Amino acid sequence: MAKAPRESVQLDLQRNTAARLVEQVADGLAQLIERGELRSGERLPSVRQLADSHSIGASTVVEAYEQLVARGLLLARRGAGFFVSARGAPASTRLAFSAPEPVIDSAWLLSEMFADERVPIKAGCGWLPGKWLNDEGLHQAERRIIRSPGSQQVGYGHPFGYAPLRQLIAQFLANWSLEVSIDQILTSHGATQALDLIIRTMTQHGDTVMIDDPGYCNLIAMLRLAGLNVIGVPRTPGGVDTEMLESLARTHRPKLFFTTSVLHNPTGTSYTPACAMRVLQAAERHGFWVVEDDIFRELGQATDPLLAALDGLQRVIYVGSYSKTIAPSLRVGYIACQRDLARQIVHTKMVLTLTNSEINERLVHNVLTEGHHRRHVQTLNATLLSAQSKLNAKLSEAGLTPFTTARGGMFSWATLEGSELSAREIADRARQKGIWLAPGDFFHLSTPQQASFRFNVGYADVPELFEFFRTL
């Protein structure tokens, strides 16, 4: 026989606060359950009873009860009402686990670093501080999405991606003298998926490809996972070593060359116009494609060359993203390339993942069109340049040598010359002091002779970091 429902529950609800009534009801009931005032198996007041006793709408109570069901605090029984669930160990206890001590290696960098909260100073991480991102623009875009018709939020998107966003991408590229139509543009789940789609579409096991060295650590892992022969082209302060590129291309006949033209990860360097032309000339002579990983374009300078524009997408495949200027959580990237190739890549995309999230793509479109994005990027550029200049100066004082002068962007690359310790040994010592470093080993194809590190300008300007290097 079902227990009689409790006739009343007293909640302290505030009408003149920012907190929604639904959350107040749900949190108030949760506190009563945690304190034991509502006992396991006890039946809560009916929706109507609780609504009438607190002068709130029945829909508010229903939503609050459903939130507590989702949180595991209540059980819903058809025709009987809502009951306090059996009280076991708290959720936080049930889900807790003792993680092993982190080992600073490429596997940790690629997978565990995003969730590892035990290292408070993330001097080597790959994302911007939340306060530097356009959170207000994103919130406005979210509100516009919520108000949009439900039919726009529940279906699969277009295989090529949300057309209005692709049109904005075409307009953005036109500002850099690259004329494309939207059927040459497809969206992806971030730039990382864009690179993976290109690899899967254009290469076969055993093919040879070239990359920047040092280069993007995720890309190195993807290429090796695909069973490709990966050759590094040394990175220089002005782009890449074009003489070495020419020699390697002549010897190995690669299919693709993956390179970052603006604010390269990890060195923070950008191509000079002369370097850009020599790379394109080498691609024409030796028949390889250039994959221009250009996710930092908005953070660069107006004079930075765009390989895709200089080439007209004849031998360049262009990759962009909004992770660095809007929010990495949206995971929206894109590819621009020749029409026939775009169709091939879209086929690969549909086989692997079907379409991307159109809701996320609509969010990005709303952010780009709500009127504040351009000014946000201008402010962010100034912030990054100032932070990089200060960081480079402090790194120099602490005994490191920055790879290049400050140009803006997220990263500084610096070397501790003459150290008897390897970069990984230094990184492990830093971890024991609560500092996460990204050693150069992660970004090179082979172990470098000198101890180099990537520093994130948004996180690395802390006294503990410089004191650590001075004491080495």
Secondary structure, DSSP 8 states (H G I E B T S, - for coil): ------S-------SSSSS-HHHHHHHHHHHHHHTTSS-TT-B---HHHHHHHHT--HHHHHHHHHHHHHTTSEEEETTTEEEE----S-HHHHH---------SHHIIIIITTT--S--B-TT-SS--GGGS-HHHHHHHHHHHHHS-GGGTSS---TT--HHHHHHHHHHHHTTT----GGGEEEESHHHHHHHHHHHHH--TT-EEEEEES--HHHHHHHHHTT-EEEEEEEETTEE-HHHHHHHHHHH--SEEEE--SS-TTT-----HHHHHHHHHHHHHHT-EEEEE-TTGGGS-TTS--HHHHHTTSSEEEEEESTTTT-GGG--EEEE--HHHHHHHHHHHHHHH-S--HHHHHHHHHHHHSS-HHHHHHHHHHHHHHHHHHHHHHHHHTT-EESS----SSEEEEEETT-SS-HHHHHHHHHHTTB--EEGGGTSSS--SSEEEEEETTT---HHHHHHHHH-
